[in-house]
Amino acid sequence: MKKVQILALVAACIVGIAALVLNTSKTGEETSVSKESVAIQAVTCQHMVCNIEACDYEVEEGVIPNNSFLSTILQGYGVAYKTVINLVEKSKGVFDVKKIRSKQPYYVLKNKENQEVDYFIYKQNTTDFVVFDMAKKGTTVYTYEKPVVINEKAGSGVIVSSLYEAVEEAGMTSSMAIELAGVFAWQIDFTRVQPGDEFKVLYEERICEGELIGTGNVQSAILTNSGKEFHAYLFNGGYYDENGKPLESMFLKSPVEFSRISSKFNKRRRHPIKKRIIPHLGTDYAAPKGTPIIAVADGVVTKSSYTGGNGKYVKLKHSSIYETQYLHMSKRGVKVGEHVKQGEVIGYVGSTGLATGPHVCFRFWKNGVQVNHLRQDLPAADPLDEATLSLFHVERKDLRIRLDKTIFSPEL
């Protein structure tokens, strides 16, 4: 009887062990399948936010509200104040959180399991982001830049009414007009561009995720103004003409972009308001109210004031020889004693003082005497040395060959 019981017990144990082995094997298979499914999910996840696989997150998009700070936004999503302080500390040297601007997009990535915020991503522009990472133990802050592809493009056009319209008619974005104006700012007064003037340009096009996001550097360009050709070739970060002479000089040609000259320097001009002959010792550039006025050269602000005739005005000292003055502003942008850079905005076009309409009266002093700046032979930048000039001509020749493949568009 005991033998039978023992045999039965042994048999039961064998069956139990077999069942356990089978069950363990099945669990192993299920575990294997489960891991495989997870692996497949990870591979097939196509939703990426700043190189973060977002499939495991709930992604919310929004825009920064007016008068908001990083702390108020994150606390609105339930992020602890201590974590916010840590993020602000970690952001030092990476991004100034005070520069978060209203109406800029942001993304919040919430963990699907616990609904906690793991990432807050601030979009600075089309390609640049700031990532506030709370997913790991502790916090980190870093920047992310979307990959940008640079393509070389070429275009040409003939000016009928304006450079803006000509570049758009040629299939380029209007920003190319600004680029060309910047390249030739020391040689050409764009208030004097004439119908029939023509240009051709070799430039970079910036592509992000298959979409055009803007233009890069102008590589080379030829612009014909009033029958005279002006050349520009990019070399070592600056622009030079066909002989290797730097285009940059001490002074820009005009204090306002894309305006027009409404009154020239004239010692015998009849004043439009006082109705008598009063010397006009400046050049008037007409432009819409609020148009930025820029410093034509580096300098120090010696006056930022108002008089009945000048209206709101600014005067700059550029050297012991040269000074410039900008009259009739609607608003001044600098104070006495400030140092300004060439191209920096110092005020805005207006009609304060004795003025019949919005314009800037631009005045130019040489050795204490007011002169017509358009007739001055102004100092240029330092030339290239002989060795560097030889390297320039090698690059210029290559750029010219590529540029010459572009023909001027026929005049409309």
C-alpha positions as CSV (number, residue, x, y, z in Angstrom):
1,M,0.0,0.0,0.0
2,K,2.8,2.3,0.9
3,K,4.6,1.5,-2.4
4,V,1.5,2.4,-4.3
5,Q,1.3,5.8,-2.5
6,I,4.9,6.5,-3.0
7,L,4.6,5.6,-6.8
8,A,1.6,7.9,-7.1
9,L,3.4,10.7,-5.3
10,V,6.4,10.3,-7.6
11,A,4.1,10.3,-10.7
12,A,2.4,13.4,-9.5
13,C,5.7,15.2,-9.0
14,I,6.8,14.2,-12.5
15,V,3.6,15.5,-14.0
16,G,3.9,18.7,-12.0
17,I,7.5,19.2,-13.1
18,A,6.6,18.6,-16.7
19,A,3.8,21.1,-16.5
20,L,6.1,23.6,-14.9
21,V,8.7,23.1,-17.6
22,L,6.0,23.5,-20.3
23,N,4.6,26.6,-18.6
24,T,8.1,28.1,-18.2
25,S,8.8,27.4,-21.9
26,K,5.5,29.1,-22.9
27,T,6.2,32.1,-20.7
28,G,9.7,32.3,-22.3
29,E,8.1,32.3,-25.7
30,E,5.6,34.9,-24.7
31,T,8.4,37.0,-23.2
32,S,10.4,36.6,-26.4
33,V,7.4,37.7,-28.5
34,S,6.8,40.6,-26.2
35,K,10.4,41.8,-26.5
36,E,10.3,41.4,-30.2
37,S,7.1,43.4,-30.5
38,V,8.7,46.2,-28.4
39,A,11.8,46.1,-30.7
40,I,9.6,46.3,-33.8
41,Q,7.7,49.3,-32.3
42,A,11.0,51.1,-31.6
43,V,12.2,50.5,-35.1
44,T,9.0,51.6,-36.8
45,C,8.5,54.7,-34.7
46,Q,8.7,57.6,-37.2
47,H,7.5,60.4,-34.9
48,M,10.7,62.3,-33.9
49,V,10.8,65.6,-32.0
50,C,14.3,67.0,-31.8
51,N,15.8,63.5,-32.3
52,I,13.6,62.2,-29.4
53,E,11.4,59.2,-30.2
54,A,8.0,60.6,-29.4
55,C,5.9,57.4,-29.8
56,D,6.0,56.7,-26.1
57,Y,4.9,60.2,-25.2
58,E,1.8,62.4,-25.4
59,V,3.0,65.4,-27.4
60,E,1.3,68.7,-26.8
61,E,2.0,71.8,-29.0
62,G,1.4,75.4,-28.0
63,V,2.7,78.9,-28.3
64,I,4.3,81.0,-25.6
65,P,1.6,83.3,-24.1
66,N,2.2,87.0,-23.6
67,N,4.0,88.0,-20.4
68,S,4.9,84.4,-19.7
69,F,8.1,82.9,-18.1
70,L,9.6,79.5,-18.2
71,S,8.5,78.9,-14.6
72,T,4.9,79.9,-15.1
73,I,4.6,77.7,-18.2
74,L,6.2,74.6,-16.7
75,Q,4.3,74.9,-13.4
76,G,1.2,75.1,-15.4
77,Y,2.0,71.6,-16.6
78,G,2.6,70.4,-13.0
79,V,6.4,70.6,-13.0
80,A,7.7,71.1,-9.5
81,Y,9.2,74.5,-8.7
82,K,12.5,72.8,-7.5
83,T,12.8,71.2,-10.9
84,V,12.2,74.5,-12.7
85,I,15.0,76.1,-10.6
86,N,17.3,73.2,-11.5
87,L,16.5,73.8,-15.2
88,V,17.2,77.5,-15.0
89,E,20.6,76.7,-13.4
90,K,21.5,74.1,-16.0
91,S,20.5,76.5,-18.8
92,K,23.3,79.0,-18.0
93,G,25.8,79.0,-20.8
94,V,23.3,77.2,-23.0
95,F,20.3,79.5,-23.3
96,D,19.1,82.6,-21.5
97,V,15.6,81.7,-20.3
98,K,14.8,85.5,-20.2
99,K,14.9,85.5,-24.0
100,I,11.9,83.2,-24.4
101,R,9.6,85.2,-26.6
102,S,5.8,85.3,-26.8
103,K,4.1,83.7,-29.8
104,Q,7.0,81.3,-30.3
105,P,6.0,77.6,-30.6
106,Y,6.9,75.0,-27.9
107,Y,6.4,71.2,-27.4
108,V,5.6,69.3,-24.2
109,L,6.3,65.5,-24.1
110,K,4.4,63.7,-21.3
111,N,5.2,60.2,-20.2
112,K,2.2,58.1,-21.1
113,E,2.5,56.0,-17.9
114,N,2.6,58.6,-15.2
115,Q,1.6,61.8,-17.2
116,E,4.7,63.6,-16.0
117,V,6.5,66.1,-18.3
118,D,9.8,64.6,-19.5
119,Y,10.6,67.2,-22.0
120,F,9.8,70.9,-22.7
121,I,11.1,72.0,-26.1
122,Y,11.3,75.7,-27.1
123,K,11.4,76.5,-30.8
124,Q,13.7,79.5,-31.4
125,N,13.3,79.5,-35.2
126,T,12.9,77.1,-38.1
127,T,16.0,75.1,-37.3
128,D,17.0,75.9,-33.7
129,F,15.5,74.4,-30.5
130,V,16.2,74.4,-26.8
131,V,15.5,71.1,-25.0
132,F,14.7,71.1,-21.3
133,D,15.2,67.4,-20.4
134,M,13.5,66.1,-17.2
135,A,13.3,62.4,-18.3
136,K,16.6,61.3,-16.8
137,K,17.6,61.4,-13.2
138,G,18.3,65.1,-12.6
139,T,17.8,67.7,-15.4
140,T,19.7,68.7,-18.5
141,V,19.4,71.6,-21.0
142,Y,20.8,71.4,-24.5
143,T,20.3,72.9,-27.9
144,Y,19.2,71.0,-31.0
145,E,19.6,72.1,-34.7
146,K,17.7,70.5,-37.5
147,P,20.0,69.3,-40.3
148,V,20.2,71.9,-43.1
149,V,21.3,71.1,-46.7
150,I,23.1,73.9,-48.6
151,N,22.5,73.9,-52.4
152,E,24.2,76.3,-54.8
153,K,21.8,78.3,-57.0
154,A,22.0,81.0,-59.6
155,G,19.7,83.7,-60.8
156,S,19.5,86.9,-62.8
157,G,17.2,89.7,-63.6
158,V,16.6,93.1,-65.0
159,I,15.2,96.0,-62.9
160,V,12.0,97.5,-64.1
161,S,10.8,99.4,-61.0
162,S,12.7,98.0,-58.0
163,L,15.3,95.4,-57.0
164,Y,12.7,93.7,-54.8
165,E,10.4,93.1,-57.8
166,A,13.3,92.1,-60.0
167,V,14.5,89.3,-57.7
168,E,11.0,88.0,-57.2
169,E,10.3,88.0,-60.9
170,A,13.5,86.0,-61.3
171,G,12.1,83.3,-59.0
172,M,14.1,84.2,-55.9
173,T,12.8,85.3,-52.5
174,S,12.7,89.0,-51.7
175,S,15.5,88.5,-49.1
176,M,17.9,88.2,-52.0
177,A,17.3,92.0,-52.6
178,I,18.5,92.6,-49.1
179,E,21.5,90.3,-49.5
180,L,22.6,92.1,-52.7
181,A,22.1,95.5,-51.2
182,G,24.3,94.4,-48.3
183,V,27.0,93.1,-50.6
184,F,27.2,96.3,-52.7
185,A,26.3,98.7,-49.8
186,W,29.7,100.5,-50.1
187,Q,29.6,100.8,-53.9
188,I,26.0,101.5,-54.9
189,D,23.5,103.9,-53.6
190,F,20.3,101.8,-54.1
191,T,18.2,105.0,-54.1
192,R,19.7,105.6,-57.5
193,V,19.0,102.2,-59.2
194,Q,17.6,102.7,-62.6
195,P,15.2,100.8,-64.9
196,G,17.3,98.6,-67.1
197,D,20.0,97.9,-64.5
198,E,20.6,94.2,-64.3
199,F,22.2,91.6,-62.1
200,K,23.2,88.0,-61.9
201,V,24.1,86.2,-58.7
202,L,25.5,82.8,-57.5
203,Y,24.1,82.1,-54.0
204,E,23.4,79.4,-51.4
205,E,19.9,78.0,-50.8
206,R,19.2,76.5,-47.3
207,I,16.9,73.5,-47.3
208,C,15.5,71.8,-44.2
209,E,13.4,68.7,-44.3
210,G,12.8,69.2,-48.0
211,E,11.6,72.8,-47.7
212,L,13.3,76.1,-48.6
213,I,14.0,78.0,-45.3
214,G,16.1,80.9,-46.7
215,T,19.1,82.0,-48.6
216,G,22.7,81.6,-47.4
217,N,25.7,83.6,-48.6
218,V,26.0,85.3,-51.9
219,Q,29.0,83.6,-53.5
220,S,29.5,86.0,-56.4
221,A,27.5,88.6,-58.2
222,I,27.6,91.2,-61.0
223,L,25.3,94.2,-60.8
224,T,25.2,96.7,-63.7
225,N,24.1,100.2,-62.5
226,S,23.8,103.1,-65.0
227,G,26.0,101.2,-67.5
228,K,28.8,100.4,-65.0
229,E,29.5,96.9,-63.8
230,F,30.2,96.1,-60.2
231,H,31.6,92.7,-59.2
232,A,31.6,90.9,-55.9
233,Y,33.3,87.7,-54.9
234,L,33.2,86.1,-51.5
235,F,36.7,85.3,-50.1
236,N,37.7,84.6,-46.5
237,G,34.4,86.0,-45.1
238,G,34.5,89.3,-47.1
239,Y,33.7,90.6,-50.5
240,Y,36.1,91.8,-53.2
241,D,35.9,93.1,-56.7
242,E,37.5,91.4,-59.7
243,N,40.9,92.9,-58.9
244,G,40.9,91.7,-55.3
245,K,40.0,95.2,-53.9
246,P,37.8,94.9,-50.8
247,L,34.3,96.2,-51.3
248,E,34.0,97.2,-47.7
249,S,34.9,100.8,-46.9
250,M,34.7,103.0,-43.9
251,F,31.3,104.5,-45.0
252,L,28.0,103.1,-46.4
253,K,26.5,104.9,-49.4
254,S,23.2,105.6,-47.7
255,P,21.7,105.7,-44.2
256,V,18.3,104.2,-45.3
257,E,17.8,101.1,-47.5
258,F,15.6,101.3,-50.6
259,S,14.5,104.9,-50.2
260,R,14.8,107.7,-52.8
261,I,16.7,111.0,-52.8
262,S,14.1,113.7,-52.6
263,S,16.5,116.6,-52.3
264,K,20.2,116.8,-53.1
265,F,23.0,118.7,-51.5
266,N,22.5,122.3,-52.9
267,K,24.0,125.6,-51.7
268,R,21.3,127.5,-53.6
269,R,18.2,125.6,-52.7
270,R,14.9,127.4,-52.2
271,H,13.5,126.2,-48.8
272,P,10.1,124.5,-49.3
273,I,8.7,126.0,-46.1
274,K,10.5,129.3,-45.6
275,K,10.2,130.1,-49.4
276,R,13.7,131.7,-49.7
277,I,17.2,130.6,-50.7
278,I,18.8,128.7,-47.9
279,P,21.8,126.4,-48.5
280,H,20.8,122.7,-48.2
281,L,23.9,121.2,-46.8
282,G,22.7,117.6,-46.8
283,T,21.0,114.9,-48.8
284,D,17.3,114.1,-48.2
285,Y,16.2,110.4,-48.3
286,A,12.4,110.0,-48.5
287,A,11.0,106.9,-46.9
288,P,7.9,105.8,-44.9
289,K,7.6,106.9,-41.3
290,G,9.3,104.4,-39.0
291,T,11.8,103.1,-41.6
292,P,15.1,102.3,-39.7
293,I,17.9,104.8,-40.0
294,I,21.4,103.2,-39.8
295,A,24.8,104.5,-38.9
296,V,26.9,104.7,-42.1
297,A,30.1,104.0,-40.1
298,D,31.4,103.0,-36.7
299,G,31.3,106.0,-34.3
300,V,30.4,107.6,-31.0
301,V,27.1,109.5,-30.4
302,T,27.9,113.2,-29.7
303,K,24.4,114.5,-29.9
304,S,20.9,113.0,-29.6
305,S,18.6,115.9,-29.2
306,Y,15.8,118.1,-30.7
307,T,15.7,121.6,-32.2
308,G,12.9,123.4,-34.0
309,G,14.5,123.1,-37.4
310,N,16.3,119.7,-37.1
311,G,13.5,118.0,-35.2
312,K,14.7,114.9,-33.4
313,Y,18.3,114.2,-34.6
314,V,21.5,112.2,-33.9
315,K,25.1,113.2,-34.6
316,L,28.0,110.8,-34.8
317,K,31.8,111.3,-34.7
318,H,33.6,108.7,-36.7
319,S,37.2,109.9,-36.5
320,S,39.1,113.1,-36.1
321,I,38.1,113.9,-39.7
322,Y,34.6,112.6,-40.3
323,E,31.2,113.3,-38.6
324,T,27.6,112.6,-39.8
325,Q,24.2,113.8,-38.7
326,Y,20.7,112.4,-39.2
327,L,17.7,114.8,-39.0
328,H,13.8,114.8,-38.7
329,M,13.6,111.4,-36.9
330,S,10.3,110.2,-35.5
331,K,12.2,108.4,-32.7
332,R,15.8,108.4,-31.6
333,G,17.4,105.0,-30.8
334,V,20.7,106.0,-29.2
335,K,22.0,108.3,-26.4
336,V,25.1,110.5,-26.1
337,G,28.2,108.6,-25.4
338,E,27.1,105.3,-27.0
339,H,29.4,103.5,-29.4
340,V,27.6,102.4,-32.6
341,K,28.6,100.0,-35.3
342,Q,28.3,100.5,-39.1
343,G,24.8,99.4,-40.1
344,E,23.4,99.7,-36.5
345,V,19.9,101.3,-36.2
346,I,20.2,104.7,-34.5
347,G,16.6,106.0,-35.1
348,Y,13.6,106.0,-37.4
349,V,12.4,108.1,-40.2
350,G,9.9,110.9,-39.4
351,S,9.0,114.5,-40.1
352,T,9.8,116.3,-36.9
353,G,11.1,119.9,-37.1
354,L,10.9,121.8,-40.4
355,A,9.9,119.0,-42.8
356,T,7.1,118.6,-45.4
357,G,7.0,114.8,-45.2
358,P,8.8,111.8,-43.7
359,H,12.5,111.7,-44.7
360,V,16.0,111.8,-43.2
361,C,18.2,114.7,-44.0
362,F,21.7,113.2,-44.0
363,R,24.6,115.6,-43.3
364,F,28.3,114.8,-43.7
365,W,31.3,116.7,-42.2
366,K,34.9,116.5,-43.3
367,N,37.4,118.4,-41.2
368,G,34.6,120.4,-39.7
369,V,33.0,121.5,-43.1
370,Q,29.7,120.1,-44.4
371,V,30.3,118.4,-47.8
372,N,28.3,116.3,-50.4
373,H,29.0,112.8,-49.3
374,L,28.2,111.4,-52.8
375,R,31.2,113.2,-54.2
376,Q,33.7,112.1,-51.6
377,D,36.5,109.7,-52.2
378,L,36.1,107.8,-48.9
379,P,38.7,105.5,-47.3
380,A,38.5,101.8,-48.1
381,A,39.4,98.7,-46.1
382,D,42.9,97.3,-46.0
383,P,44.0,95.5,-49.3
384,L,45.0,91.9,-49.5
385,D,48.7,91.1,-49.4
386,E,50.4,89.5,-52.4
387,A,50.3,85.9,-51.2
388,T,46.6,86.2,-50.2
389,L,45.8,88.0,-53.4
390,S,47.1,85.1,-55.5
391,L,44.8,82.7,-53.6
392,F,41.9,85.1,-54.1
393,H,42.4,85.1,-57.9
394,V,42.3,81.2,-57.9
395,E,38.9,81.2,-56.1
396,R,37.6,84.2,-58.1
397,K,38.3,82.4,-61.4
398,D,36.4,79.4,-60.3
399,L,33.4,81.5,-59.0
400,R,33.4,83.5,-62.3
401,I,33.2,80.3,-64.4
402,R,30.2,79.2,-62.4
403,L,28.6,82.6,-62.5
404,D,29.1,83.0,-66.2
405,K,26.9,79.9,-66.8
406,T,24.0,82.2,-65.7
407,I,22.9,84.6,-68.4
408,F,21.1,87.9,-67.8
409,S,17.3,87.5,-68.0
410,P,15.8,89.4,-70.9
411,E,14.2,92.7,-70.0
412,L,10.4,92.5,-69.7
